[in-house]
């Protein structure tokens, strides 16, 4: 499947580093972009948290190529949360790691092999 659409976000340097480290440690994804897509499809918080430490000039950009179906899913998710796609991605990443750190992540998340994370 040719992925002709591109979306992007800018995250804090800490989240940028954490995405890669967590994905590698848990064998969930090979890249930051794939880790973000994993979060979008497997993590469904009731509400998104805002990363108030984020500053655009200090941020790290992440580009993600997506299919038409993936783009539609992400656009609908952004609309549901009333944010732009870039902000949705940043807030989903922040919320994911915040809840993980607080021990609130539900236990049904799995890695690419179907093993519980």
KOLGU-57864 format. One line per 5 residues: number of its first residue (from 1); their letters; for each residue x, y, z of N, C-alpha, C, O. Coordinates in steps of 0.02 Angstrom, whole numbers, plus 32768, in hexadecimal, padded with zeros to 4 digits. Layout:
BEGIN
NUM) a) X Y Z X Y Z X Y Z X Y Z  ...
END
This chain:
BEGIN
1) xxxxx) 802A 7FC6 8000 8000 8000 8000 802D 803E 8000 8057 8046 802C  8023 8069 7FD0 804A 80A7 7FCA 802D 80DA 7FFA 7FF1 80E9 7FF9  8058 80F5 8023 8043 8128 8053 8057 816B 8038 8092 817E 803A  8026 8190 801D 8036 81CE 7FFB 8028 820C 8025 803B 8243 8012  8007 8203 805E 7FF8 823C 808A 802E 8242 80BF 804D 8210 80D4
6) xxxxx) 8039 827F 80D5 806B 8289 8109 804E 82B6 8140 8031 82EA 8131  8058 82A2 817D 8044 82CA 81B7 8082 82D6 81E0 80B4 82B3 81D8  807F 8306 820D 80BA 8315 8235 80A5 832F 8279 806C 8344 8284  80D5 832D 82A6 80CD 834C 82E7 8111 8362 82FF 8145 834C 82E4  8112 838C 8331 814F 83A1 8352 8146 8390 839B 8115 83A2 83BA
11) xxxxx) 8177 836C 83B7 8174 8358 83FE 81B1 8372 8423 81E2 8387 8404  81AE 8370 8464 81E8 8385 848C 8222 8355 8480 8217 831B 846E  825F 836C 848A 8299 833F 8483 8293 8301 84B0 82A9 82CB 849D  8276 830A 84EB 826E 82D1 8519 823E 829D 84FC 824D 8261 84FF  8206 82B3 84E0 81D5 8284 84C3 81F3 8264 8484 81E7 8229 8477
16) xxxxx) 8219 828A 845E 823A 8270 8422 8268 8236 8434 8265 8201 8414  8291 823F 8467 82BF 820B 847E 8298 81D1 849C 82A9 8197 8490  8265 81E0 84C3 823F 81AC 84E5 8219 817F 84B4 8215 8143 84BF  81FE 819C 847F 81DC 8174 844C 8208 813D 8431 81F4 8103 842D  8245 814E 841F 8274 811E 8402 8289 80EA 8436 8289 80AE 8428
21) xxxxx) 829B 8101 8472 82B2 80D3 84A6 827C 80A1 84B9 8289 8065 84BF  823F 80BA 84C3 8208 808E 84D9 81F7 805B 84A2 81EC 8021 84B1  81F5 8072 8464 81E5 8045 842D 8219 800E 8426 8208 7FD4 841B  8259 8020 842E 828E 7FEE 8428 828E 7FBD 8463 8294 7F81 845A  8286 7FD7 84A0 8286 7FAD 84DC 824E 7F7A 84DB 8257 7F41 84EF
26) xxxxx) 8213 7F90 84C4 81D8 7F64 84C6 81CB 7F42 8483 8198 7F1F 847C  81F7 7F4C 8453 81F1 7F2E 8411 81AC 7F3A 83F2 818E 7F0D 83D5  8196 7F78 83F9 8154 7F8B 83DE 815B 7FA4 8397 8134 7F92 836B  818D 7FCF 838B 8194 7FEF 8349 81DD 7FFD 833C 8206 8002 836A  81EE 8005 82FC 8233 8012 82E9 8243 805C 82E5 827E 806F 82E9
31) xxxxx) 8210 8086 82DD 821B 80CE 82D5 81EC 80F5 8302 81BA 80DA 831B  81FB 8135 830A 81CF 8160 8331 818A 8166 830F 8156 8165 8331  818B 816C 82CE 814C 8172 82A8 811F 8135 82B4 80E3 813C 82BF  813D 80FA 82B1 8115 80BD 82BC 80FE 80B8 8304 80C8 809E 8311  8126 80D1 8333 8111 80D1 8379 80D5 80FF 8382 80A7 80EF 83A7
36) xxxxx) 80D6 8139 8361 809C 8167 8366 805E 8146 8348 8028 814B 8365  8066 8124 8310 802C 8102 82F1 8013 80CB 8320 7FD6 80C1 8326  8040 80A8 8340 802D 8074 8371 8003 8094 83A9 7FCF 807A 83BC  801A 80CD 83C2 7FF5 80EF 83F8 7FB0 8104 83DF 7F7E 80FA 8402  7FAC 8120 83A3 7F6B 8136 8388 7F38 80FE 8383 7EFD 8108 8390
41) xxxxx) 7F4F 80C3 836F 7F21 808C 8364 7F15 8060 83A2 7EE4 803C 83A4  7F41 8063 83D4 7F3C 8036 840D 7F30 8057 8450 7F26 8035 8482  7F31 8098 8452 7F2A 80BD 8491 7EEE 80EC 8489 7EEE 8116 845C  7EBC 80E4 84B3 7E7F 810B 84AC 7E6D 812E 84EE 7E41 8117 8513  7E90 8165 84FD 7E82 8188 853C 7E3F 81AC 8539 7E27 81BE 8504
46) xxxxx) 7E20 81B5 8573 7DE1 81D9 8576 7DEA 8222 8562 7DC0 8240 8541  7E23 823E 8577 7E33 8283 8563 7E7E 8289 8558 7EA6 8262 8573  7E91 82BB 8531 7ED7 82C6 8522 7EF4 82F9 8553 7ED3 8329 8566  7F31 82EE 8567 7F55 831D 8591 7F80 8349 8566 7F98 8334 8531  7F8B 8386 857B 7FB4 83B6 8557 7FFA 83B7 8576 8001 83BA 85B3
51) xxxxx) 802D 83B6 854C 8072 83BB 8563 8084 8404 8567 8096 8423 8535  8081 8421 85A3 808E 8468 85AC 80D9 8479 85AB 80EB 84B3 85AD  8104 8446 85A8 814B 8453 85A2 8160 845C 8559 8199 846E 854B  8132 8450 852A 8141 8453 84E3 814E 849B 84CD 8127 84C8 84DC  8185 84A5 84A8 8195 84E4 8488 81A9 84D3 8440 81D5 84A9 8435
56) xxxxx) 818A 84F4 8410 8195 84E4 83CA 81DF 84E9 83B7 81F9 84BD 8395  8200 851E 83CC 8246 8528 83B7 8275 84F2 83D1 82AA 84E7 83B4  8263 84D1 8408 828D 849C 8424 8277 8456 840D 8298 8425 841B  823F 8454 83EA 8221 8414 83D8 8246 83ED 83A1 826F 8409 837D  8235 83AE 839D 8250 8381 836A 8217 836A 833E 81E3 8353 8356
61) xxxxx) 8220 8371 82FC 81EA 8360 82CD 81EB 8315 82BD 8220 82F6 82B6  81AF 82FA 82B6 81A6 82B5 82A0 8174 82B5 8267 813C 82CC 826F  8189 829B 822D 815D 8295 81F3 8147 824C 81ED 816E 821E 81F8  8107 8243 81DB 80EC 8200 81D4 80C7 81FB 8192 809A 8223 8184  80D8 81C9 816A 80B3 81BC 812D 8079 818E 813E 8082 815B 8160
66) xxxxx) 803D 81A0 8127 8002 8179 8137 7FD8 816C 80F8 7FDC 8191 80C7  7FB1 8137 80FB 7F83 8126 80C4 7F45 8153 80CA 7F3D 8177 80FB  7F1A 8150 8098 7EDC 8176 809A 7EB1 8161 80D5 7E94 818B 80F7  7EAD 8120 80E2 7E85 8106 8119 7EA1 811E 815C 7E7B 8131 8189  7EE3 811B 8163 7F03 8132 81A1 7EF7 817D 81AB 7EE9 8193 81E3
71) xxxxx) 7EFE 81A3 8176 7EF3 81EB 817A 7EAB 81FA 818F 7EA0 8226 81B9  7E7C 81D7 8173 7E36 81E1 8185 7E2A 81D2 81CF 7E08 81F7 81F1  7E47 819B 81E7 7E41 8188 822E 7E5E 81BF 825B 7E40 81D2 828D  7E99 81D8 8248 7EBB 820B 8271 7E95 824D 826E 7E8F 826F 82A1  7E7B 8260 8234 7E53 829D 822E 7E15 8299 825A 7E03 82CA 827C
76) xxxxx) 7DF4 825F 825A 7DB8 8257 8284 7DCA 825A 82CE 7DA4 8276 82F6  7E02 823E 82E1 7E19 8240 8326 7E29 8288 833B 7E19 829D 8372  7E49 82AD 830E 7E59 82F4 831C 7E19 831C 8324 7E14 8347 8350  7DE9 830E 82F9 7DA9 8331 82FD 7D85 8321 833F 7D68 834D 835E  7D87 82E2 8353 7D68 82CC 8392 7D85 82F2 83CD 7D60 8305 83FB
81) xxxxx) 7DC6 82FE 83CC 7DE8 8321 8404 7DED 836C 83F7 7E08 8390 8421  7DD4 8383 83BE 7DD2 83CA 83AC 7E19 83E9 83AC 7E23 841F 83C8  7E48 83C7 838B 7E8C 83DF 8385 7EA5 83D2 833E 7E87 83AD 8318  7EDD 83F2 832D 7EFC 83E4 82EC 7F1D 839F 82EF 7F28 8383 8325  7F2E 8385 82B5 7F50 8344 82B3 7F92 8347 82D8 7FA3 8319 82FE
86) xxxxx) 7FB9 837B 82CC 7FFA 8382 82ED 7FF2 8382 8339 8018 8361 835D  7FC2 83A8 8351 7FB7 83AB 839A 7F9C 8368 83B5 7FAF 8354 83EC  7F71 8347 838E 7F58 8305 83A2 7F92 82D5 83AD 7F95 82B3 83E0  7FC0 82D2 837D 7FF8 82A4 8382 8023 82B4 83BF 8036 8287 83E5  8033 82F4 83C9 805C 8308 8402 8039 82F7 8444 8058 82DD 8471
91) xxxxx) 7FF8 8307 8449 7FD3 82FA 8487 7FC9 82B0 8494 7FCA 829A 84CD  7FC0 8288 845F 7FB9 8240 8468 7FFA 8222 8484 7FF8 81F9 84B1  8032 8238 8469 8073 8220 8481 807D 8234 84CA 8090 820B 84F3  806F 8273 84D8 8078 828B 851D 804A 8266 854D 8060 8250 8582  800B 825F 853B 7FDA 823C 8565 7FEE 81F3 856F 7FE8 81D9 85A7
96) xxxxx) 8005 81D3 853B 801A 818D 853F 8051 8185 8573 804C 815A 859F  8086 81AD 856D 80BE 81A5 859C 80AD 81BE 85E2 80C6 81A3 8613  8082 81F0 85E7 806D 8208 8628 8046 81D1 864D 8054 81C4 8688  8017 81B2 862C 7FF0 817D 864C 801A 813E 8658 800F 811B 8689  804A 8132 862D 8078 80FA 8637 80A1 8105 8676 80A9 80D8 869F
101) xxxxx) 80BB 8142 867E 80E2 8153 86BA 80B9 8150 86F9 80D3 813F 872F  8079 8161 86F4 804D 815F 872E 8031 8119 873C 800E 810E 876D  8041 80EA 8710 8029 80A6 8719 7FE1 809D 8706 7FC0 806E 871E  7FC7 80C9 86DC 7F80 80C7 86CA 7F73 80A8 8686 7F39 80A2 8672  7FA7 8093 8663 7F9D 8073 8621 7F78 8031 862C 7F8A 8009 8657
106) xxxxx) 7F46 8027 8604 7F21 7FE8 8609 7F4D 7FAF 85F3 7F7B 7FB8 85CA  7F41 7F75 860D 7F6E 7F3C 8602 7F62 7F16 85C1 7F80 7EE2 85B6  7F37 7F2F 8595 7F2A 7F0A 8557 7F53 7F22 851C 7F45 7F0E 84E3  7F86 7F4C 8527 7FB2 7F60 84F1 7FE1 7F27 84E0 7FF9 7F04 850C  7FEE 7F1F 84A0 801A 7EE8 848A 8050 7F02 845C 8049 7F38 843E
111) xxxxx) 8086 7EDC 8456 80BB 7EEE 8426 80A9 7ECF 83E2 8074 7EB2 83DA  80D7 7ED7 83B2 80C9 7EBE 836F 80C0 7E73 836B 80A3 7E5A 833B  80D8 7E4F 839D 80D1 7E06 839F 8093 7DEF 83C4 8089 7DB3 83CD  806A 7E1F 83DB 802E 7E0D 8400 803B 7E00 844A 800E 7DEB 846E  8078 7E0D 8461 808A 7E04 84A7 8074 7E42 84CE 807A 7E7A 84B6
116) xx) 805C 7E38 850B 8049 7E71 8535 8085 7E9A 8546 80BB 7E80 8555  807C 7EDC 8544 80B2 7F0C 8554 80B2 7F18 859F 80DB 7F3E 85B8
END
